[in-house]
Each structure stands twice: as C-alpha cells, then as structure tokens.
Amino acid sequence: MAEQDAAFLEHVVKSLVDVPDAVKIKRTVDEMGVLLTLDVSPEDMGKVIGRSGNTAKAIRTLLRVVGMKNNARVNLKINEPEGGSPRPVGAGAQSVDDAIAELKG
C-alpha cells in the first residue's frame, strides 16, 4: 500500500502524455517524506507542466491528498528531459538600450 502515490502518479501522467513508455517514476523516502521524481519524454514535458504550470500544480495537489490518506508528505520533482533546452528568457525581446532609443525616436 505504501507505493499508492507512485502508482497514482504513473496512471495520471501516462493518461496525459503521447509517449507513455517514456514515463519513469523514482520513489524515495526520507525524514522529509516521500519524493517522487518524474521523467517524461521531451515532447511531453509541456503536457505534464501545463500552461503556467497549472497541470503540475494540480498533480502536486492530488499527490498531497493521496499522501494525507496514507499519513505521508508527498512531493513531486519533474526532471528536465535529456537534451531538453530551457526556454530562452525574453526570447525575441530587445535590449533595454534599444527599447529606450525606440521610445525616444
């Protein structure tokens, strides 16, 4: 019964993604509680995180409920996929100097 949280996470995530065979979940327990580490294929990362992280937040909330039923604190870590590139911050944005020059001109 102790691994209900991992089984629940696996079911939810595999239902969301296009490549369910790439879903890997590692479960570790320490003094802080249960840590579930999730790996998915790079093309499914957006589906798991969701717009503004809402899907990931919802999954974490549900895992806390599952944990409460089993008197455990459950946390979720979503690993960056191999070869995944972080979204460029401010991609397409102009420099501050260019923006000021544009405002003046």
Contacts in CASP RR format, 6 or more apart in sequence:
PFRMAT RR
TARGET T0000
AUTHOR 0000-0000-0000
METHOD contacts of the structure
MODEL  1
MAEQDAAFLEHVVKSLVDVPDAVKIKRTVDEMGVLLTLDVSPEDMGKVIG
RSGNTAKAIRTLLRVVGMKNNARVNLKINEPEGGSPRPVGAGAQSVDDAI
AELKG
1 70 0 8 1.000
2 70 0 8 1.000
3 27 0 8 1.000
4 66 0 8 1.000
4 69 0 8 1.000
4 70 0 8 1.000
5 27 0 8 1.000
5 34 0 8 1.000
5 36 0 8 1.000
5 63 0 8 1.000
5 66 0 8 1.000
5 67 0 8 1.000
5 70 0 8 1.000
5 72 0 8 1.000
5 74 0 8 1.000
6 25 0 8 1.000
6 27 0 8 1.000
6 36 0 8 1.000
8 62 0 8 1.000
8 63 0 8 1.000
8 66 0 8 1.000
9 25 0 8 1.000
9 36 0 8 1.000
9 38 0 8 1.000
9 59 0 8 1.000
9 63 0 8 1.000
9 76 0 8 1.000
10 23 0 8 1.000
10 25 0 8 1.000
12 59 0 8 1.000
12 62 0 8 1.000
13 23 0 8 1.000
13 25 0 8 1.000
13 38 0 8 1.000
13 40 0 8 1.000
13 48 0 8 1.000
13 59 0 8 1.000
14 20 0 8 1.000
14 23 0 8 1.000
16 44 0 8 1.000
16 47 0 8 1.000
16 48 0 8 1.000
16 55 0 8 1.000
17 23 0 8 1.000
17 40 0 8 1.000
17 41 0 8 1.000
17 44 0 8 1.000
17 47 0 8 1.000
17 48 0 8 1.000
18 41 0 8 1.000
18 43 0 8 1.000
18 44 0 8 1.000
18 47 0 8 1.000
19 40 0 8 1.000
19 41 0 8 1.000
19 43 0 8 1.000
19 44 0 8 1.000
22 39 0 8 1.000
22 40 0 8 1.000
22 41 0 8 1.000
22 44 0 8 1.000
23 38 0 8 1.000
23 39 0 8 1.000
23 40 0 8 1.000
24 38 0 8 1.000
24 39 0 8 1.000
24 40 0 8 1.000
25 36 0 8 1.000
25 37 0 8 1.000
25 38 0 8 1.000
25 39 0 8 1.000
26 36 0 8 1.000
26 37 0 8 1.000
26 39 0 8 1.000
27 34 0 8 1.000
27 35 0 8 1.000
27 36 0 8 1.000
27 37 0 8 1.000
28 34 0 8 1.000
28 35 0 8 1.000
28 37 0 8 1.000
29 35 0 8 1.000
32 73 0 8 1.000
32 75 0 8 1.000
33 72 0 8 1.000
33 73 0 8 1.000
33 74 0 8 1.000
33 75 0 8 1.000
34 67 0 8 1.000
34 72 0 8 1.000
34 73 0 8 1.000
34 74 0 8 1.000
34 75 0 8 1.000
35 75 0 8 1.000
35 76 0 8 1.000
35 77 0 8 1.000
36 63 0 8 1.000
36 74 0 8 1.000
36 75 0 8 1.000
36 76 0 8 1.000
36 77 0 8 1.000
37 77 0 8 1.000
37 79 0 8 1.000
38 48 0 8 1.000
38 76 0 8 1.000
38 77 0 8 1.000
38 78 0 8 1.000
38 79 0 8 1.000
39 79 0 8 1.000
39 81 0 8 1.000
40 48 0 8 1.000
40 78 0 8 1.000
40 81 0 8 1.000
41 81 0 8 1.000
42 81 0 8 1.000
42 82 0 8 1.000
42 83 0 8 1.000
42 84 0 8 1.000
45 78 0 8 1.000
45 80 0 8 1.000
45 81 0 8 1.000
45 84 0 8 1.000
47 55 0 8 1.000
48 55 0 8 1.000
48 56 0 8 1.000
48 59 0 8 1.000
48 78 0 8 1.000
49 55 0 8 1.000
49 56 0 8 1.000
49 78 0 8 1.000
50 56 0 8 1.000
56 76 0 8 1.000
56 78 0 8 1.000
59 76 0 8 1.000
60 75 0 8 1.000
60 76 0 8 1.000
63 74 0 8 1.000
63 75 0 8 1.000
63 76 0 8 1.000
64 73 0 8 1.000
64 74 0 8 1.000
66 74 0 8 1.000
67 73 0 8 1.000
67 74 0 8 1.000
80 86 0 8 1.000
94 102 0 8 1.000
END
